[in-house]
Amino acid sequence: MNTEKEYEVYEFVDESMKVDENILSVDFYFDSDVTLDEAVHRVDTLVEANTEVIFTGHRPSIYSLSPFVQEGGRI
């Protein structure tokens, strides 16, 4: 695991939160032929397999698709 910080995270206090929890949004990157359902399944599998880290939950919220792929294959 790379210990150098290669990213910047925007941090703020969400005054509209209804529950006492913190939320970290993380981007996962997939090949352009991976569907939304496949991507969600892969992340679910990763989270469920990790018994050392405790999460209170997770949910997919946005899936950004490559503009270089059309239905049926690559452009």
N, CA, C, O and CB atoms as a CASP TS submission, in Angstrom:
PFRMAT TS
TARGET T0000
AUTHOR 0000-0000-0000
METHOD Language model
MODEL 1
PARENT N/A
ATOM      1  N   MET     1       0.845  -1.188   0.000  1.00  0.00           N
ATOM      2  CA  MET     1       0.000   0.000   0.000  1.00  0.00           C
ATOM      3  C   MET     1       0.881   1.238   0.000  1.00  0.00           C
ATOM      4  O   MET     1       1.823   1.340   0.786  1.00  0.00           O
ATOM      5  CB  MET     1      -0.956   0.005   1.220  1.00  0.00           C
ATOM      6  N   ASN     2       0.578   2.160  -0.866  1.00  0.00           N
ATOM      7  CA  ASN     2       1.331   3.395  -0.960  1.00  0.00           C
ATOM      8  C   ASN     2       0.949   4.309   0.200  1.00  0.00           C
ATOM      9  O   ASN     2      -0.225   4.626   0.393  1.00  0.00           O
ATOM     10  CB  ASN     2       1.079   4.091  -2.315  1.00  0.00           C
ATOM     11  N   THR     3       1.952   4.730   0.971  1.00  0.00           N
ATOM     12  CA  THR     3       1.672   5.566   2.137  1.00  0.00           C
ATOM     13  C   THR     3       1.734   7.056   1.821  1.00  0.00           C
ATOM     14  O   THR     3       1.330   7.875   2.646  1.00  0.00           O
ATOM     15  CB  THR     3       2.645   5.245   3.243  1.00  0.00           C
ATOM     16  N   GLU     4       2.230   7.418   0.650  1.00  0.00           N
ATOM     17  CA  GLU     4       2.250   8.828   0.272  1.00  0.00           C
ATOM     18  C   GLU     4       0.861   9.275  -0.147  1.00  0.00           C
ATOM     19  O   GLU     4       0.142   8.550  -0.834  1.00  0.00           O
ATOM     20  CB  GLU     4       3.259   9.077  -0.864  1.00  0.00           C
ATOM     21  N   LYS     5       0.495  10.472   0.273  1.00  0.00           N
ATOM     22  CA  LYS     5      -0.827  11.004  -0.058  1.00  0.00           C
ATOM     23  C   LYS     5      -0.816  11.501  -1.500  1.00  0.00           C
ATOM     24  O   LYS     5      -0.126  12.466  -1.827  1.00  0.00           O
ATOM     25  CB  LYS     5      -1.233  12.150   0.921  1.00  0.00           C
ATOM     26  N   GLU     6      -1.593  10.829  -2.366  1.00  0.00           N
ATOM     27  CA  GLU     6      -1.650  11.166  -3.782  1.00  0.00           C
ATOM     28  C   GLU     6      -3.001  11.733  -4.161  1.00  0.00           C
ATOM     29  O   GLU     6      -3.406  11.662  -5.321  1.00  0.00           O
ATOM     30  CB  GLU     6      -1.346   9.948  -4.628  1.00  0.00           C
ATOM     31  N   TYR     7      -3.698  12.294  -3.194  1.00  0.00           N
ATOM     32  CA  TYR     7      -5.052  12.772  -3.425  1.00  0.00           C
ATOM     33  C   TYR     7      -5.355  13.904  -2.454  1.00  0.00           C
ATOM     34  O   TYR     7      -4.665  14.093  -1.452  1.00  0.00           O
ATOM     35  CB  TYR     7      -6.080  11.626  -3.274  1.00  0.00           C
ATOM     36  N   GLU     8      -6.374  14.630  -2.767  1.00  0.00           N
ATOM     37  CA  GLU     8      -6.885  15.639  -1.855  1.00  0.00           C
ATOM     38  C   GLU     8      -8.348  15.343  -1.632  1.00  0.00           C
ATOM     39  O   GLU     8      -9.079  15.036  -2.573  1.00  0.00           O
ATOM     40  CB  GLU     8      -6.673  17.083  -2.405  1.00  0.00           C
ATOM     41  N   VAL     9      -8.771  15.435  -0.400  1.00  0.00           N
ATOM     42  CA  VAL     9     -10.145  15.149  -0.056  1.00  0.00           C
ATOM     43  C   VAL     9     -10.787  16.424   0.463  1.00  0.00           C
ATOM     44  O   VAL     9     -10.264  17.074   1.368  1.00  0.00           O
ATOM     45  CB  VAL     9     -10.236  14.010   0.986  1.00  0.00           C
ATOM     46  N   TYR    10     -11.914  16.769  -0.113  1.00  0.00           N
ATOM     47  CA  TYR    10     -12.697  17.906   0.359  1.00  0.00           C
ATOM     48  C   TYR    10     -13.428  17.466   1.618  1.00  0.00           C
ATOM     49  O   TYR    10     -14.191  16.500   1.588  1.00  0.00           O
ATOM     50  CB  TYR    10     -13.701  18.417  -0.740  1.00  0.00           C
ATOM     51  N   GLU    11     -13.203  18.163   2.716  1.00  0.00           N
ATOM     52  CA  GLU    11     -13.810  17.805   3.989  1.00  0.00           C
ATOM     53  C   GLU    11     -14.706  18.940   4.463  1.00  0.00           C
ATOM     54  O   GLU    11     -14.323  20.107   4.387  1.00  0.00           O
ATOM     55  CB  GLU    11     -12.731  17.485   5.045  1.00  0.00           C
ATOM     56  N   PHE    12     -15.881  18.609   4.946  1.00  0.00           N
ATOM     57  CA  PHE    12     -16.813  19.617   5.426  1.00  0.00           C
ATOM     58  C   PHE    12     -17.734  19.010   6.473  1.00  0.00           C
ATOM     59  O   PHE    12     -17.846  17.788   6.579  1.00  0.00           O
ATOM     60  CB  PHE    12     -17.628  20.207   4.261  1.00  0.00           C
ATOM     61  N   VAL    13     -18.384  19.856   7.235  1.00  0.00           N
ATOM     62  CA  VAL    13     -19.392  19.417   8.190  1.00  0.00           C
ATOM     63  C   VAL    13     -20.755  19.582   7.532  1.00  0.00           C
ATOM     64  O   VAL    13     -21.134  20.686   7.139  1.00  0.00           O
ATOM     65  CB  VAL    13     -19.305  20.224   9.534  1.00  0.00           C
ATOM     66  N   ASP    14     -21.488  18.480   7.415  1.00  0.00           N
ATOM     67  CA  ASP    14     -22.810  18.494   6.796  1.00  0.00           C
ATOM     68  C   ASP    14     -23.843  18.772   7.883  1.00  0.00           C
ATOM     69  O   ASP    14     -24.229  17.879   8.636  1.00  0.00           O
ATOM     70  CB  ASP    14     -23.111  17.142   6.063  1.00  0.00           C
ATOM     71  N   GLU    15     -24.274  20.002   7.949  1.00  0.00           N
ATOM     72  CA  GLU    15     -25.218  20.422   8.985  1.00  0.00           C
ATOM     73  C   GLU    15     -26.613  19.819   8.800  1.00  0.00           C
ATOM     74  O   GLU    15     -27.453  19.918   9.694  1.00  0.00           O
ATOM     75  CB  GLU    15     -25.319  21.932   9.001  1.00  0.00           C
ATOM     76  N   SER    16     -26.863  19.196   7.645  1.00  0.00           N
ATOM     77  CA  SER    16     -28.180  18.611   7.393  1.00  0.00           C
ATOM     78  C   SER    16     -28.251  17.122   7.753  1.00  0.00           C
ATOM     79  O   SER    16     -29.296  16.497   7.568  1.00  0.00           O
ATOM     80  CB  SER    16     -28.548  18.798   5.936  1.00  0.00           C
ATOM     81  N   MET    17     -27.161  16.548   8.262  1.00  0.00           N
ATOM     82  CA  MET    17     -27.141  15.128   8.627  1.00  0.00           C
ATOM     83  C   MET    17     -28.186  14.830   9.685  1.00  0.00           C
ATOM     84  O   MET    17     -28.372  15.603  10.625  1.00  0.00           O
ATOM     85  CB  MET    17     -25.752  14.716   9.130  1.00  0.00           C
ATOM     86  N   LYS    18     -28.869  13.701   9.527  1.00  0.00           N
ATOM     87  CA  LYS    18     -29.912  13.279  10.473  1.00  0.00           C
ATOM     88  C   LYS    18     -29.418  12.200  11.434  1.00  0.00           C
ATOM     89  O   LYS    18     -30.089  11.898  12.420  1.00  0.00           O
ATOM     90  CB  LYS    18     -31.129  12.765   9.713  1.00  0.00           C
ATOM     91  N   VAL    19     -28.252  11.618  11.156  1.00  0.00           N
ATOM     92  CA  VAL    19     -27.682  10.580  12.016  1.00  0.00           C
ATOM     93  C   VAL    19     -26.232  10.932  12.326  1.00  0.00           C
ATOM     94  O   VAL    19     -25.600  11.700  11.600  1.00  0.00           O
ATOM     95  CB  VAL    19     -27.779   9.176  11.342  1.00  0.00           C
ATOM     96  N   ASP    20     -25.709  10.360  13.418  1.00  0.00           N
ATOM     97  CA  ASP    20     -24.341  10.644  13.848  1.00  0.00           C
ATOM     98  C   ASP    20     -23.377   9.670  13.181  1.00  0.00           C
ATOM     99  O   ASP    20     -22.992   8.661  13.770  1.00  0.00           O
ATOM    100  CB  ASP    20     -24.217  10.559  15.388  1.00  0.00           C
ATOM    101  N   GLU    21     -22.994   9.984  11.946  1.00  0.00           N
ATOM    102  CA  GLU    21     -22.024   9.162  11.231  1.00  0.00           C
ATOM    103  C   GLU    21     -21.269  10.020  10.233  1.00  0.00           C
ATOM    104  O   GLU    21     -21.767  11.053   9.785  1.00  0.00           O
ATOM    105  CB  GLU    21     -22.716   7.983  10.518  1.00  0.00           C
ATOM    106  N   ASN    22     -20.082   9.591   9.892  1.00  0.00           N
ATOM    107  CA  ASN    22     -19.282  10.248   8.866  1.00  0.00           C
ATOM    108  C   ASN    22     -19.417   9.451   7.576  1.00  0.00           C
ATOM    109  O   ASN    22     -19.578   8.231   7.617  1.00  0.00           O
ATOM    110  CB  ASN    22     -17.784  10.369   9.301  1.00  0.00           C
ATOM    111  N   ILE    23     -19.354  10.120   6.441  1.00  0.00           N
ATOM    112  CA  ILE    23     -19.469   9.453   5.140  1.00  0.00           C
ATOM    113  C   ILE    23     -18.252   9.821   4.298  1.00  0.00           C
ATOM    114  O   ILE    23     -17.957  10.999   4.097  1.00  0.00           O
ATOM    115  CB  ILE    23     -20.799   9.854   4.409  1.00  0.00           C
ATOM    116  N   LEU    24     -17.554   8.809   3.812  1.00  0.00           N
ATOM    117  CA  LEU    24     -16.427   8.991   2.901  1.00  0.00           C
ATOM    118  C   LEU    24     -16.844   8.471   1.541  1.00  0.00           C
ATOM    119  O   LEU    24     -17.150   7.287   1.399  1.00  0.00           O
ATOM    120  CB  LEU    24     -15.140   8.259   3.416  1.00  0.00           C
ATOM    121  N   SER    25     -16.863   9.330   0.544  1.00  0.00           N
ATOM    122  CA  SER    25     -17.164   8.908  -0.834  1.00  0.00           C
ATOM    123  C   SER    25     -15.851   8.547  -1.510  1.00  0.00           C
ATOM    124  O   SER    25     -14.893   9.319  -1.482  1.00  0.00           O
ATOM    125  CB  SER    25     -17.920  10.036  -1.637  1.00  0.00           C
ATOM    126  N   VAL    26     -15.816   7.371  -2.116  1.00  0.00           N
ATOM    127  CA  VAL    26     -14.598   6.846  -2.718  1.00  0.00           C
ATOM    128  C   VAL    26     -14.888   6.464  -4.164  1.00  0.00           C
ATOM    129  O   VAL    26     -15.934   5.882  -4.455  1.00  0.00           O
ATOM    130  CB  VAL    26     -14.058   5.627  -1.919  1.00  0.00           C
ATOM    131  N   ASP    27     -13.983   6.781  -5.060  1.00  0.00           N
ATOM    132  CA  ASP    27     -14.106   6.383  -6.464  1.00  0.00           C
ATOM    133  C   ASP    27     -13.357   5.072  -6.682  1.00  0.00           C
ATOM    134  O   ASP    27     -12.196   4.943  -6.293  1.00  0.00           O
ATOM    135  CB  ASP    27     -13.559   7.493  -7.411  1.00  0.00           C
ATOM    136  N   PHE    28     -14.013   4.115  -7.296  1.00  0.00           N
ATOM    137  CA  PHE    28     -13.382   2.886  -7.759  1.00  0.00           C
ATOM    138  C   PHE    28     -13.362   2.958  -9.279  1.00  0.00           C
ATOM    139  O   PHE    28     -14.323   3.422  -9.892  1.00  0.00           O
ATOM    140  CB  PHE    28     -14.142   1.597  -7.241  1.00  0.00           C
ATOM    141  N   TYR    29     -12.283   2.506  -9.885  1.00  0.00           N
ATOM    142  CA  TYR    29     -12.137   2.577 -11.342  1.00  0.00           C
ATOM    143  C   TYR    29     -12.197   1.175 -11.927  1.00  0.00           C
ATOM    144  O   TYR    29     -11.581   0.248 -11.401  1.00  0.00           O
ATOM    145  CB  TYR    29     -10.807   3.275 -11.737  1.00  0.00           C
ATOM    146  N   PHE    30     -12.946   1.022 -13.026  1.00  0.00           N
ATOM    147  CA  PHE    30     -13.143  -0.261 -13.689  1.00  0.00           C
ATOM    148  C   PHE    30     -12.878  -0.096 -15.179  1.00  0.00           C
ATOM    149  O   PHE    30     -12.937   1.011 -15.713  1.00  0.00           O
ATOM    150  CB  PHE    30     -14.577  -0.806 -13.439  1.00  0.00           C
ATOM    151  N   ASP    31     -12.583  -1.217 -15.846  1.00  0.00           N
ATOM    152  CA  ASP    31     -12.488  -1.192 -17.298  1.00  0.00           C
ATOM    153  C   ASP    31     -13.838  -0.769 -17.869  1.00  0.00           C
ATOM    154  O   ASP    31     -14.875  -0.974 -17.238  1.00  0.00           O
ATOM    155  CB  ASP    31     -12.053  -2.580 -17.857  1.00  0.00           C
ATOM    156  N   SER    32     -13.823  -0.189 -19.043  1.00  0.00           N
ATOM    157  CA  SER    32     -15.043   0.386 -19.617  1.00  0.00           C
ATOM    158  C   SER    32     -16.089  -0.657 -20.010  1.00  0.00           C
ATOM    159  O   SER    32     -17.226  -0.294 -20.310  1.00  0.00           O
ATOM    160  CB  SER    32     -14.689   1.208 -20.822  1.00  0.00           C
ATOM    161  N   ASP    33     -15.736  -1.937 -20.016  1.00  0.00           N
ATOM    162  CA  ASP    33     -16.724  -2.964 -20.342  1.00  0.00           C
ATOM    163  C   ASP    33     -17.447  -3.514 -19.105  1.00  0.00           C
ATOM    164  O   ASP    33     -18.270  -4.422 -19.220  1.00  0.00           O
ATOM    165  CB  ASP    33     -16.049  -4.100 -21.079  1.00  0.00           C
ATOM    166  N   VAL    34     -17.141  -2.966 -17.926  1.00  0.00           N
ATOM    167  CA  VAL    34     -17.780  -3.410 -16.690  1.00  0.00           C
ATOM    168  C   VAL    34     -19.104  -2.667 -16.520  1.00  0.00           C
ATOM    169  O   VAL    34     -19.148  -1.437 -16.552  1.00  0.00           O
ATOM    170  CB  VAL    34     -16.849  -3.174 -15.460  1.00  0.00           C
ATOM    171  N   THR    35     -20.182  -3.433 -16.339  1.00  0.00           N
ATOM    172  CA  THR    35     -21.505  -2.825 -16.176  1.00  0.00           C
ATOM    173  C   THR    35     -21.686  -2.315 -14.751  1.00  0.00           C
ATOM    174  O   THR    35     -20.901  -2.633 -13.857  1.00  0.00           O
ATOM    175  CB  THR    35     -22.615  -3.837 -16.525  1.00  0.00           C
ATOM    176  N   LEU    36     -22.724  -1.526 -14.558  1.00  0.00           N
ATOM    177  CA  LEU    36     -23.049  -1.012 -13.231  1.00  0.00           C
ATOM    178  C   LEU    36     -23.267  -2.167 -12.254  1.00  0.00           C
ATOM    179  O   LEU    36     -22.719  -2.153 -11.152  1.00  0.00           O
ATOM    180  CB  LEU    36     -24.303  -0.113 -13.290  1.00  0.00           C
ATOM    181  N   ASP    37     -24.050  -3.154 -12.641  1.00  0.00           N
ATOM    182  CA  ASP    37     -24.314  -4.289 -11.753  1.00  0.00           C
ATOM    183  C   ASP    37     -23.032  -5.039 -11.388  1.00  0.00           C
ATOM    184  O   ASP    37     -22.850  -5.438 -10.238  1.00  0.00           O
ATOM    185  CB  ASP    37     -25.304  -5.248 -12.410  1.00  0.00           C
ATOM    186  N   GLU    38     -22.146  -5.230 -12.363  1.00  0.00           N
ATOM    187  CA  GLU    38     -20.875  -5.902 -12.088  1.00  0.00           C
ATOM    188  C   GLU    38     -20.020  -5.079 -11.131  1.00  0.00           C
ATOM    189  O   GLU    38     -19.413  -5.628 -10.211  1.00  0.00           O
ATOM    190  CB  GLU    38     -20.108  -6.157 -13.394  1.00  0.00           C
ATOM    191  N   ALA    39     -19.970  -3.768 -11.340  1.00  0.00           N
ATOM    192  CA  ALA    39     -19.169  -2.893 -10.489  1.00  0.00           C
ATOM    193  C   ALA    39     -19.685  -2.911  -9.051  1.00  0.00           C
ATOM    194  O   ALA    39     -18.898  -3.008  -8.109  1.00  0.00           O
ATOM    195  CB  ALA    39     -19.178  -1.459 -11.037  1.00  0.00           C
ATOM    196  N   VAL    40     -21.001  -2.820  -8.881  1.00  0.00           N
ATOM    197  CA  VAL    40     -21.593  -2.854  -7.543  1.00  0.00           C
ATOM    198  C   VAL    40     -21.282  -4.192  -6.877  1.00  0.00           C
ATOM    199  O   VAL    40     -20.931  -4.232  -5.697  1.00  0.00           O
ATOM    200  CB  VAL    40     -23.129  -2.623  -7.611  1.00  0.00           C
ATOM    201  N   HIS    41     -21.406  -5.275  -7.620  1.00  0.00           N
ATOM    202  CA  HIS    41     -21.108  -6.601  -7.071  1.00  0.00           C
ATOM    203  C   HIS    41     -19.648  -6.691  -6.624  1.00  0.00           C
ATOM    204  O   HIS    41     -19.364  -7.232  -5.556  1.00  0.00           O
ATOM    205  CB  HIS    41     -21.411  -7.695  -8.113  1.00  0.00           C
ATOM    206  N   ARG    42     -18.730  -6.173  -7.420  1.00  0.00           N
ATOM    207  CA  ARG    42     -17.309  -6.224  -7.072  1.00  0.00           C
ATOM    208  C   ARG    42     -17.025  -5.441  -5.796  1.00  0.00           C
ATOM    209  O   ARG    42     -16.275  -5.906  -4.937  1.00  0.00           O
ATOM    210  CB  ARG    42     -16.458  -5.677  -8.222  1.00  0.00           C
ATOM    211  N   VAL    43     -17.616  -4.259  -5.666  1.00  0.00           N
ATOM    212  CA  VAL    43     -17.400  -3.448  -4.461  1.00  0.00           C
ATOM    213  C   VAL    43     -18.047  -4.128  -3.252  1.00  0.00           C
ATOM    214  O   VAL    43     -17.447  -4.183  -2.179  1.00  0.00           O
ATOM    215  CB  VAL    43     -17.977  -2.013  -4.651  1.00  0.00           C
ATOM    216  N   ASP    44     -19.264  -4.645  -3.421  1.00  0.00           N
ATOM    217  CA  ASP    44     -19.921  -5.375  -2.332  1.00  0.00           C
ATOM    218  C   ASP    44     -19.054  -6.534  -1.854  1.00  0.00           C
ATOM    219  O   ASP    44     -18.893  -6.739  -0.651  1.00  0.00           O
ATOM    220  CB  ASP    44     -21.295  -5.898  -2.785  1.00  0.00           C
ATOM    221  N   THR    45     -18.494  -7.291  -2.797  1.00  0.00           N
ATOM    222  CA  THR    45     -17.638  -8.426  -2.460  1.00  0.00           C
ATOM    223  C   THR    45     -16.403  -7.966  -1.698  1.00  0.00           C
ATOM    224  O   THR    45     -16.002  -8.598  -0.721  1.00  0.00           O
ATOM    225  CB  THR    45     -17.225  -9.182  -3.727  1.00  0.00           C
ATOM    226  N   LEU    46     -15.807  -6.878  -2.137  1.00  0.00           N
ATOM    227  CA  LEU    46     -14.627  -6.331  -1.469  1.00  0.00           C
ATOM    228  C   LEU    46     -14.951  -5.917  -0.035  1.00  0.00           C
ATOM    229  O   LEU    46     -14.206  -6.246   0.888  1.00  0.00           O
ATOM    230  CB  LEU    46     -14.078  -5.131  -2.253  1.00  0.00           C
ATOM    231  N   VAL    47     -16.041  -5.209   0.152  1.00  0.00           N
ATOM    232  CA  VAL    47     -16.427  -4.736   1.479  1.00  0.00           C
ATOM    233  C   VAL    47     -16.764  -5.914   2.388  1.00  0.00           C
ATOM    234  O   VAL    47     -16.324  -5.955   3.537  1.00  0.00           O
ATOM    235  CB  VAL    47     -17.625  -3.776   1.383  1.00  0.00           C
ATOM    236  N   GLU    48     -17.534  -6.863   1.887  1.00  0.00           N
ATOM    237  CA  GLU    48     -17.955  -8.005   2.698  1.00  0.00           C
ATOM    238  C   GLU    48     -16.787  -8.920   3.058  1.00  0.00           C
ATOM    239  O   GLU    48     -16.815  -9.561   4.109  1.00  0.00           O
ATOM    240  CB  GLU    48     -19.017  -8.800   1.963  1.00  0.00           C
ATOM    241  N   ALA    49     -15.766  -8.993   2.212  1.00  0.00           N
ATOM    242  CA  ALA    49     -14.619  -9.864   2.455  1.00  0.00           C
ATOM    243  C   ALA    49     -13.638  -9.270   3.459  1.00  0.00           C
ATOM    244  O   ALA    49     -12.823  -9.995   4.029  1.00  0.00           O
ATOM    245  CB  ALA    49     -13.905 -10.146   1.155  1.00  0.00           C
ATOM    246  N   ASN    50     -13.707  -7.983   3.678  1.00  0.00           N
ATOM    247  CA  ASN    50     -12.763  -7.319   4.574  1.00  0.00           C
ATOM    248  C   ASN    50     -13.296  -7.381   6.000  1.00  0.00           C
ATOM    249  O   ASN    50     -14.168  -6.600   6.380  1.00  0.00           O
ATOM    250  CB  ASN    50     -12.523  -5.845   4.140  1.00  0.00           C
ATOM    251  N   THR    51     -12.769  -8.310   6.780  1.00  0.00           N
ATOM    252  CA  THR    51     -13.249  -8.477   8.147  1.00  0.00           C
ATOM    253  C   THR    51     -12.482  -7.625   9.149  1.00  0.00           C
ATOM    254  O   THR    51     -12.852  -7.577  10.322  1.00  0.00           O
ATOM    255  CB  THR    51     -13.161  -9.924   8.544  1.00  0.00           C
ATOM    256  N   GLU    52     -11.423  -6.954   8.713  1.00  0.00           N
ATOM    257  CA  GLU    52     -10.627  -6.134   9.627  1.00  0.00           C
ATOM    258  C   GLU    52     -11.179  -4.724   9.774  1.00  0.00           C
ATOM    259  O   GLU    52     -10.918  -4.071  10.784  1.00  0.00           O
ATOM    260  CB  GLU    52      -9.195  -6.069   9.150  1.00  0.00           C
ATOM    261  N   VAL    53     -11.913  -4.250   8.821  1.00  0.00           N
ATOM    262  CA  VAL    53     -12.447  -2.893   8.859  1.00  0.00           C
ATOM    263  C   VAL    53     -13.948  -2.968   9.088  1.00  0.00           C
ATOM    264  O   VAL    53     -14.639  -3.752   8.438  1.00  0.00           O
ATOM    265  CB  VAL    53     -12.121  -2.120   7.548  1.00  0.00           C
ATOM    266  N   ILE    54     -14.445  -2.167   9.995  1.00  0.00           N
ATOM    267  CA  ILE    54     -15.870  -2.169  10.302  1.00  0.00           C
ATOM    268  C   ILE    54     -16.512  -0.932   9.660  1.00  0.00           C
ATOM    269  O   ILE    54     -16.092   0.198   9.908  1.00  0.00           O
ATOM    270  CB  ILE    54     -16.112  -2.190  11.852  1.00  0.00           C
ATOM    271  N   PHE    55     -17.523  -1.166   8.843  1.00  0.00           N
ATOM    272  CA  PHE    55     -18.309  -0.099   8.244  1.00  0.00           C
ATOM    273  C   PHE    55     -19.705  -0.164   8.840  1.00  0.00           C
ATOM    274  O   PHE    55     -20.174  -1.242   9.205  1.00  0.00           O
ATOM    275  CB  PHE    55     -18.348  -0.218   6.684  1.00  0.00           C
ATOM    276  N   THR    56     -20.359   0.957   8.940  1.00  0.00           N
ATOM    277  CA  THR    56     -21.754   0.926   9.364  1.00  0.00           C
ATOM    278  C   THR    56     -22.673   0.686   8.181  1.00  0.00           C
ATOM    279  O   THR    56     -23.860   0.419   8.367  1.00  0.00           O
ATOM    280  CB  THR    56     -22.130   2.229  10.067  1.00  0.00           C
ATOM    281  N   GLY    57     -22.148   0.777   6.971  1.00  0.00           N
ATOM    282  CA  GLY    57     -22.921   0.504   5.770  1.00  0.00           C
ATOM    283  C   GLY    57     -22.216   1.056   4.549  1.00  0.00           C
ATOM    284  O   GLY    57     -21.209   1.755   4.660  1.00  0.00           O
ATOM    285  N   HIS    58     -22.751   0.736   3.387  1.00  0.00           N
ATOM    286  CA  HIS    58     -22.252   1.312   2.139  1.00  0.00           C
ATOM    287  C   HIS    58     -23.363   1.242   1.108  1.00  0.00           C
ATOM    288  O   HIS    58     -24.269   0.414   1.200  1.00  0.00           O
ATOM    289  CB  HIS    58     -20.972   0.570   1.636  1.00  0.00           C
ATOM    290  N   ARG    59     -23.274   2.138   0.112  1.00  0.00           N
ATOM    291  CA  ARG    59     -24.261   2.144  -0.961  1.00  0.00           C
ATOM    292  C   ARG    59     -23.668   2.837  -2.171  1.00  0.00           C
ATOM    293  O   ARG    59     -22.962   3.835  -2.028  1.00  0.00           O
ATOM    294  CB  ARG    59     -25.570   2.839  -0.517  1.00  0.00           C
ATOM    295  N   PRO    60     -23.941   2.325  -3.358  1.00  0.00           N
ATOM    296  CA  PRO    60     -23.503   3.025  -4.568  1.00  0.00           C
ATOM    297  C   PRO    60     -24.371   4.256  -4.788  1.00  0.00           C
ATOM    298  O   PRO    60     -25.563   4.244  -4.482  1.00  0.00           O
ATOM    299  CB  PRO    60     -23.562   2.089  -5.805  1.00  0.00           C
ATOM    300  N   SER    61     -23.769   5.318  -5.320  1.00  0.00           N
ATOM    301  CA  SER    61     -24.559   6.533  -5.547  1.00  0.00           C
ATOM    302  C   SER    61     -24.447   7.070  -6.968  1.00  0.00           C
ATOM    303  O   SER    61     -25.433   7.570  -7.510  1.00  0.00           O
ATOM    304  CB  SER    61     -24.133   7.601  -4.580  1.00  0.00           C
ATOM    305  N   ILE    62     -23.282   6.981  -7.579  1.00  0.00           N
ATOM    306  CA  ILE    62     -23.092   7.500  -8.946  1.00  0.00           C
ATOM    307  C   ILE    62     -22.176   6.530  -9.687  1.00  0.00           C
ATOM    308  O   ILE    62     -21.189   6.052  -9.127  1.00  0.00           O
ATOM    309  CB  ILE    62     -22.483   8.966  -8.937  1.00  0.00           C
ATOM    310  N   TYR    63     -22.505   6.239 -10.949  1.00  0.00           N
ATOM    311  CA  TYR    63     -21.621   5.436 -11.791  1.00  0.00           C
ATOM    312  C   TYR    63     -21.375   6.218 -13.063  1.00  0.00           C
ATOM    313  O   TYR    63     -22.282   6.372 -13.881  1.00  0.00           O
ATOM    314  CB  TYR    63     -22.232   4.022 -12.101  1.00  0.00           C
ATOM    315  N   SER    64     -20.176   6.710 -13.239  1.00  0.00           N
ATOM    316  CA  SER    64     -19.808   7.511 -14.396  1.00  0.00           C
ATOM    317  C   SER    64     -19.300   6.596 -15.502  1.00  0.00           C
ATOM    318  O   SER    64     -18.360   5.828 -15.296  1.00  0.00           O
ATOM    319  CB  SER    64     -18.741   8.567 -14.021  1.00  0.00           C
ATOM    320  N   LEU    65     -19.921   6.678 -16.673  1.00  0.00           N
ATOM    321  CA  LEU    65     -19.565   5.807 -17.794  1.00  0.00           C
ATOM    322  C   LEU    65     -18.606   6.491 -18.758  1.00  0.00           C
ATOM    323  O   LEU    65     -18.669   7.703 -18.961  1.00  0.00           O
ATOM    324  CB  LEU    65     -20.817   5.368 -18.538  1.00  0.00           C
ATOM    325  N   SER    66     -17.728   5.707 -19.340  1.00  0.00           N
ATOM    326  CA  SER    66     -16.786   6.201 -20.336  1.00  0.00           C
ATOM    327  C   SER    66     -17.526   6.645 -21.594  1.00  0.00           C
ATOM    328  O   SER    66     -18.430   5.945 -22.051  1.00  0.00           O
ATOM    329  CB  SER    66     -15.746   5.121 -20.678  1.00  0.00           C
ATOM    330  N   PRO    67     -17.164   7.785 -22.157  1.00  0.00           N
ATOM    331  CA  PRO    67     -17.791   8.204 -23.413  1.00  0.00           C
ATOM    332  C   PRO    67     -17.233   7.447 -24.615  1.00  0.00           C
ATOM    333  O   PRO    67     -17.703   7.639 -25.737  1.00  0.00           O
ATOM    334  CB  PRO    67     -17.601   9.699 -23.616  1.00  0.00           C
ATOM    335  N   PHE    68     -16.240   6.593 -24.394  1.00  0.00           N
ATOM    336  CA  PHE    68     -15.590   5.890 -25.478  1.00  0.00           C
ATOM    337  C   PHE    68     -16.171   4.516 -25.758  1.00  0.00           C
ATOM    338  O   PHE    68     -15.646   3.769 -26.584  1.00  0.00           O
ATOM    339  CB  PHE    68     -14.152   5.762 -25.184  1.00  0.00           C
ATOM    340  N   VAL    69     -17.252   4.183 -25.070  1.00  0.00           N
ATOM    341  CA  VAL    69     -17.901   2.892 -25.264  1.00  0.00           C
ATOM    342  C   VAL    69     -19.364   3.119 -25.568  1.00  0.00           C
ATOM    343  O   VAL    69     -20.043   3.875 -24.873  1.00  0.00           O
ATOM    344  CB  VAL    69     -17.735   1.986 -24.023  1.00  0.00           C
ATOM    345  N   GLN    70     -19.843   2.470 -26.598  1.00  0.00           N
ATOM    346  CA  GLN    70     -21.266   2.509 -26.908  1.00  0.00           C
ATOM    347  C   GLN    70     -21.838   1.131 -26.609  1.00  0.00           C
ATOM    348  O   GLN    70     -21.091   0.169 -26.428  1.00  0.00           O
ATOM    349  CB  GLN    70     -21.523   2.926 -28.402  1.00  0.00           C
ATOM    350  N   GLU    71     -23.138   1.040 -26.558  1.00  0.00           N
ATOM    351  CA  GLU    71     -23.771  -0.254 -26.360  1.00  0.00           C
ATOM    352  C   GLU    71     -23.266  -1.210 -27.434  1.00  0.00           C
ATOM    353  O   GLU    71     -23.286  -0.895 -28.624  1.00  0.00           O
ATOM    354  CB  GLU    71     -25.324  -0.134 -26.400  1.00  0.00           C
ATOM    355  N   GLY    72     -22.821  -2.364 -27.001  1.00  0.00           N
ATOM    356  CA  GLY    72     -22.347  -3.353 -27.948  1.00  0.00           C
ATOM    357  C   GLY    72     -20.827  -3.345 -28.135  1.00  0.00           C
ATOM    358  O   GLY    72     -20.304  -4.188 -28.864  1.00  0.00           O
ATOM    359  N   GLY    73     -20.117  -2.434 -27.509  1.00  0.00           N
ATOM    360  CA  GLY    73     -18.670  -2.466 -27.595  1.00  0.00           C
ATOM    361  C   GLY    73     -18.028  -1.100 -27.702  1.00  0.00           C
ATOM    362  O   GLY    73     -18.691  -0.067 -27.609  1.00  0.00           O
ATOM    363  N   ARG    74     -16.723  -1.122 -27.900  1.00  0.00           N
ATOM    364  CA  ARG    74     -15.949   0.112 -27.977  1.00  0.00           C
ATOM    365  C   ARG    74     -16.229   0.880 -29.266  1.00  0.00           C
ATOM    366  O   ARG    74     -16.591   0.293 -30.286  1.00  0.00           O
ATOM    367  CB  ARG    74     -14.467  -0.197 -27.872  1.00  0.00           C
ATOM    368  N   ILE    75     -16.058   2.191 -29.207  1.00  0.00           N
ATOM    369  CA  ILE    75     -16.205   3.032 -30.385  1.00  0.00           C
ATOM    370  C   ILE    75     -14.990   2.835 -31.271  1.00  0.00           C
ATOM    371  O   ILE    75     -14.894   3.451 -32.333  1.00  0.00           O
ATOM    372  CB  ILE    75     -16.375   4.527 -29.996  1.00  0.00           C
TER
END
